[in-house]
């Protein structure tokens, strides 16, 4: 498989990246040179193989410059969600031991709050403008040579979960296994083979690049000498326009995007030719069966789905034809072997619901979190993401719950414990339960049920106050959309909350 430098040498003017909104084209020659400059800057700052950097950047063409520079200089890079606030971002940057941070002027409010807060970070840069205390990234890069560094080696991302019990977990893949920048990780090679990604691929990327799947797919397409079309921000009609304009052959979505495209007026949907699409992949959240059926009816049997996690310890995949005979399934395992176990670790037969484990898959660990890593493995050495489901007679997996109380809103994992831990510290809150309730557009939304310290506080004004308070401390996706009050939350004598019963009552009622 060619590295971008080989593609640049063979076809220097071929588009590597096209920005969907602006139409800016970055050729392979330009990407090769810019990524060399990034690698040169890292070395000039004393960063060596295995060092960490952090970045909080929106979908911008410089995002991929930085990623490709890290990938050819052995740097471990952590893209941070652009929705996180100061405390959440600081925790990630401290946990990954970043030595350099690159922010965006557009997101400078959070970036500026980090100055002086993380002693390990000795270099602060900003793209598309400069805030006080930051150096201009473009100026620093412009001073660097466009030739390769002398000690090129493969870097890797370290991505973070959305955070359980208040703090996210970093998943670091071993980079010792691959050192030659011309090599591609075996799992990515498998994706290229399964989905037919090659030099003729035109990949539409509608999602934020800090998410695992969009970043990995863009890098894979570039490693295969294809072209990626990156949307600065998702828009349903614009996505259809770009498919037609560039003859996109591959794409990757979360269900909310499919829903928004399907909700366009029929005449709008029918105005665009999407027949070039060969493989449309969706993941990250359960897709309603009816939505998936409508997409297959519209685009044809080009819809693929997979189930996995950043941990990479197991994976299932299903194409449209198999889904039509196993509606609602996420497919059989292609990485690891599926086992369904009860709470005591006993393996369950087909059709019975339990925790999903993968055996004989790649091992993983959470960065600097040995206890969390240990809890993800059982006595047999099988690993779990904490999700719940069952297998049928064909060993096709069906998800019945995505972690015990995890909320998935618009494809983003939200963990109630973090929100509960914050709300319980508010002086007007005596007890609180947070869970997901159905939302037609986003799948689920965050609901908080509060036991007030004084029942006189059970008012709309206090509910609004609590929501606004959450907005000051949490990224917007985690903020409750609504707050209800209850005189006493249902707890067992040992203090355990009957949250599942409470959540089920809300889902089955008109609350």
N, C-alpha and C positions, 0 to 999 in steps of 0.2 A: 504494500500500500504506500502511495507516495506521500511524503511530507509536503506541506505547503511550499517549501523551498524548491522541491522537485517540480511541482506543478508550475511554480513561478518561472522556473527555467525553461520549461517546455512550452507553456502557454501564458506568457506574462500578462497579456491583456484580457484574459478571461475573467469575467466577473466572479469574485469570490463571495462578496457580500453586496446586497442591494438593500438600502434602507427604504422600507415600504412607503413611509410618509413623504420624506424629502426626495426620494428617487436617487440619492447619492449612490454612486457605484464605487466600490473598492475592489480593484483588480488584485489578482494573486501577487503581482509584482509589488504593489503598494502594501498589501498585508504582510508579505515576507519582509519588506524593508522596515515597516513600522514595528513588527514584532521583534526584529533584530535590535532596533533602537531601544525597545522596552527591556530586552534582555541585557543590553549593554548598560543601561541605566541601573538595573538591579546590581550588576557586578560593580559598577563605579561607586555604589553606595555601601559596598561590602556584603551584600546579600549573596549567600552561597546556596548550593543544593541542599534542600531540606528546610530552608528558612521559610517563615510564613509571612504572608501579606493579607490585608483585608481591604475590601473595596465595597463602597455603597454608591452604585451608579445606576441610573435608569437605562432603558434600552437605547444605547448610543453606540455609534460605530466604534468609539474608542474602547468600549467594553471588550470587544473581541480582539482588538490590538493587544490589550493587557493580558487577556487570557492566553493568547497564542505566544506572547513573550514569556509568560510564566511556564507554559508547556515546553518551551525549548531551553529553559534555564534551570530546570529542577526545582522551581519554586512551588510551595504549597500555598494555594490561594483560596480565600474564603469570600465569596460574594455574600453580602448581607442584604436581607430584604429591605427594600426601599420604604417599607411601611413601619419599620421598627422605630421606637423612640430611643432616647439617650441611654437609659439604663439597660435595655435589652441589647442594644448594639455594643455597649461597653462590655457587658458580660461575654459576648461572643469574641470580641477582639482580645480580651484578656485571656479567655480560655484557650484560644488557638495560638496565643503567644505571638501575635502579629508584631512585626518590626516596622512595617510601613503601612500607611493607610492612604487610600485614594478616594476622595469624595467628589461630589458633583455640586456645582454652584446652585443648581436647581434644588438640591436637598441639603443646602448648607446649614439650615437651622440645627439639625442633629449633629452634623459634622463639627460645627463650631463648638458645641458643648463638650466635645471629646478632647479638645486641646488641653494638655496638661493633666489629663485624668488617667492616662495610661503610660506609665514611665517607659515601658518596653518599646513603645512606638517612638522612634527617633526622627521619622520623616513623614510629614503631612503634605499631601498634594491635592490639588483640585482641578477638575476639568471644566471647560466652558466658562471660565471666570475664576476669580480668586477672592477668597474671604481673608480677613486678617489672620495671620499666623500660618497660612498655607502658601506653598509654592505652586507656581503655575506648571501643571503637568506638561502642557504642550511645549513650553519653553525648555523644560528640562529634557524632554525627548528630542526636541529639535537640535540640541547640541551633541547628540550621540551619533556615532557612525552607524551606517546601515548594513554593515557587514556582520556575520555571525560572531558570537563570542567563541573563545577558544575551547571552552569546556561544556559544550551543549549536552544537556541530559533532560530526560522527561520529567516534567512537573505533574502535579495532580491537584484537583480541587479537594477541599475539605468542607463539606456542606453540613449544615446544622438542621436538626429537626425543628419543628415549630415550638417545641418545649413542653415537657411533661412536668407537673408539679412546679411550674414557674420558671424552669430553666431549660433551654434547648440542649441537645446532645450533638456533639460533632462526630462525624463519621469519617475516619481517615483510612484511605486505601493504602496498602503498602506500595511504595514507589521503587523499592529495591528490585522488584521482579523485572522491571523494564527500564533500561537506561538509554537505548538507542531511540532517538527522536523519530526515526523512520518506522518504528514498531507501533502497532495499535493494540490496545488491551484486548485480550481474547473475547470478553463479553461484547465489546463494541464491534469486533469482527463478526460475531454471531448476529448482532442486529443488522449489520450491513447485508449479510447473506439472507436473513429471513425477510427483510423488507426490500431487497433489491436496490440498495443505495450504491450508486456508482458515479462515474464522471458525468453522466447525463442527468443526474438528479437535480431538480430545482425544488428546494425545501422551503415551504412557507412556515415561518416561526412567529406565531401570534402572541406568545406568552412572555412574561418577564424572564429575562435571561438569568436572574439569580436563582431560579428554580432549577432543580437537577436535570429534568428531562430536556427542556429547551437548550440548556448549555451543552449537555452531552450530544444531543442530536446535531446541533450546529457544528460542534467540533468534529463529529463523525463525518458529516457531509464534506467539510473542508479537507479532512484526511483522505477522503475518497475522490477529491478533485471536482466535487459538484459545486453548485451555487446555492447560497442561502438568501432568502428574502425575509428580512427582520422587520416586523412591525414595531414602531416606537410605542404604540399603545393599541390594544385590541379594539376594533370596531367591526361589527358584524358585516355590514355592507362592504366596507373597505377590504375585508378579507376576501370576499367573493370577487371583488374587482381585481385584486392582486393575483388570485388564482388564474383568472382569465388573461390578465395582462402579460404575465411572465410564464404562462403554461406550467404552473406548479404541478409537480408530480407526487410530492410527499408533503405531509403536514402532521402536526401534533397538537392536540387540543385537550382542554378539560371540559366536562359536560356542560358547564354554564355557557361556554362559547357556542356549543352546538345548539343549546336552547335559544340563545339570542339570535342565531342565524335562522332557526326555524320560525321564530316569532316575527321575522320580517314579513311585510306584505308579500303575498304570493307573486304579484307582478314584479316586485323587486328581486325576489329570489330567482325567478325565471329569466330575468334580464341578463344573467351572467352565465357564461359557458364554463362549467367546472369539469368537463369531460377529460381534461388532462390529468386529473387526480387519480393516481394509481393506489396510493396507500395513505389513509387518513387514520392516524393513531390517536386513541384517547386513553387517559389514565388519570390518576391522582385523586379521583373521587368516584363513588358508584354512579353509574349512569342509569337514569330511569329507563325501564324496558321500552316504554312507548316512544321515548325520545330516540333511542338507538334504532328502533324499527323505522321511524320516520326518516332518519338519516340514511339508512340503507335503501329505503324506497326512493329517496332523492338522489343520492350519489352513486348508488349501486353497491355491489359487494366489495367495496374497497375499505370498509371500516374495520380496523383492528383495535384490540384492547389488550392491555397487559396489567398484571398486578405484581407489584414489587415494592421496594423501599430503598432509601438511600443506602441502607446497609448492604444491599446486593446479595444477601444470603440465599435467596430463592426468587423464582419468577415464574409466572404463568403467562400464557399468550393464547388469544383466540381470534380467529378470523371471522368474517361475516358468515360464511357457509356453515361453519361449526356452531356459531352462535345461534343461527336460525333453528338448529336442531337441539340446542342447549340454552334456551333463552334465559338470560339473567346470569349466565356463568361468565367467569373470567378465564376459563380455559384450563388445560392440563399444565403441569409443570414442565418447563424446559430447562430450568436451573434448579437443582435440588430435588428432593422427593417430599411430597406432601404427607404429613401426618396430622390427624385431628385428635386432640387429647382433652380429657376432662380436667377439672380443677386439681385433681390429685395426680395428674400426669399419666393416667391410663389411656391407652389408645382406644379411640371409638370406632365403631363400624361405619360403613357407608351410610349416608343419610342422616347421621346424628351430628348435632351442632356442638362445636367445641372450639378451643383455641387452635389456631393454625400454626403448625411448626414445619420447618424445612430441615431435612436431613441431607448430609453429604453435599452441601452447598459451600460456597466460599465463606471463610471465617471473617468476622469483623470485630471491631472493638470501638467503643465510644472514647473519644480522646480525653485522657486524664480522668476517666470515670470508671474505674475497675468494678465497682459494685453494680452500677447500672449495666455494664457489659455482662457480668455474671448472671444477673437476673434475667437476661434475655436468652439464656441457654438452660435446658433441662438436664436431668441426670444422664440421658442418652447422648448428650451433646448436640441435640437438635435446637435450632434457634427460632425465635418467634418475634414478630413485630407487635404482638399483642392483639392481633385481629382475630375475629371469630367467624366461623363458617362451617361448611360441610362439603363432602365430595359425593358425587353420584356414582353409579355403577361403571361409568367410563373414566373415573378418576378426574372428572372435571370439577374445578373448585367453584363454590358459590359463597359469596360474602354475605353474612347476615348482620354483622356489626363491625365497624371500624374502630377497634379498641373499645374498652368497656364504656367509657363516657366521652370519648373523643367526638368533637363536633367538626364536621367538614362543611365549610361555607365557601362556596365558589371555588372549590378545589383546594382550599387552604385548610390545613389541620389546626384546630383550635382546642386547647386543653383547658377544661373548666377549672382545674385546681388553681392555676395561676390567677384567674379572675376572682375566684373565691377567696384566695389568700389576700388579695388586695381589698376586696369589699369588706371583709370581716374587720379590717382595721379602721373602718369609718366609724365615727362615734355614734352614729344613729343606727348601726347595724348590730344586731345580737347574734344572728345566724344567717347563713345564706347557702343556697344551692344554685348551681349554674349548670345548664344542660342545653341541648339543641332541640329546637322545635322546627317543624316543616316550614320551608319557604319555597314557593313555586319557582322563583328565579335562581336562588343560590343553593337549593337543596336543603340546607338547614340555616337557621339563624340562632344567635345566642340569646337565651332567655335567663334572667335572674329572678329567683324567688327569695325574698328577703323577710326574715323575722325581725321586725324593728325593735330597737331597745325600748321604745315607748310607742304604743299603738297609735298615739296621736300623730306619729310621724308617717303613718300609712297613707300618704297623700300623693297626688300627681306631682306636686311641687318637689317633694323629696325624691320621688322616682327620677324626675328630671335632674335633680341635683346629683344623684348617684351616677347617672349616665354621664353627665358632664365631668364628674370627678374621674371616672374611668378613662375618659378621653385624654385627660392630662397625663395618665400614667401608662396607657396601653396603646398598641397599634390599633387602628380603627376596626380591623376585622375581628378583634377580640372584645370590642365594646358591646355590652348587651344592647340589643335593639329595643328591649322593653324590660321593665321591672314590675313584678307583682309582689303583693305582700301577703303573708300568712302569719297567723297569731303564734303558731308553733310548728316548726318543721318536723316531719316524721323521722325520729331517731330511735334506734334500738337502745336498750339499757346500757350497752357497752359503748354508746356514743356513735355507732355507725349509722350513717344516714341512708334511709330508704330512697336513694335518689332515683334508682331505676323505676320504682313504683310511681314516684312523683312525676318523672319525665313521661312515663307511659300514660298517666292520667291526663297530662296536658296534650299529648299527641292524639288522644282519643276523644278530646272534648273540644269545645269552642273557645277555650281560653285564648 
